[in-house]
Amino acid sequence: MDNERRTYTPVAEKRRFWHSRFWLNTKYYSRRLTSTNSGRALLALALYIGSYNIVMRCVMGSEHPINRFTWRRMEARGELTEELLAKRENLNQYYASKARFE
């Protein structure tokens, strides 16, 4: 009996999310990412950019351009509202008056 090899047969039970391969891999790579300073900086930058875009979309609305890239793209397509076109005209007049006095 001592020479026989004993085997373990696991009991079939439903695997929960917290014990799934996906969750274990997610924990492993998130710990690995945050273990270095460059990883922390990269994560902080990604969180800042993501939260900025989410907050601006909630505050301004989905039809408002968030940055210059989307402004120029919407301007080329003709999707800017009358309010935004008036804002652009006011800014152009302001910068023209500043350049005149300098």
C-alpha angles and dihedrals in degrees: 000000000000091000094056117099113235118217129200117227111196121224111247108241134153113273114231125221094251090058097042124117091242094057093044091051091047091053092046096052094041091053090046092050094050096045094082130056093235090052091051091049091049091048092048091050092049091049092049094050093045095047092045092054093046093049093046091049090051094045101038100028132239095282094059118091112243100199142006093273094058090040092057092043092051090045092053091049093046093240098130116115123235090255092056092046090052089049090053091050092050091050092049091051091048094052091045090054091048091051091050094056097046 
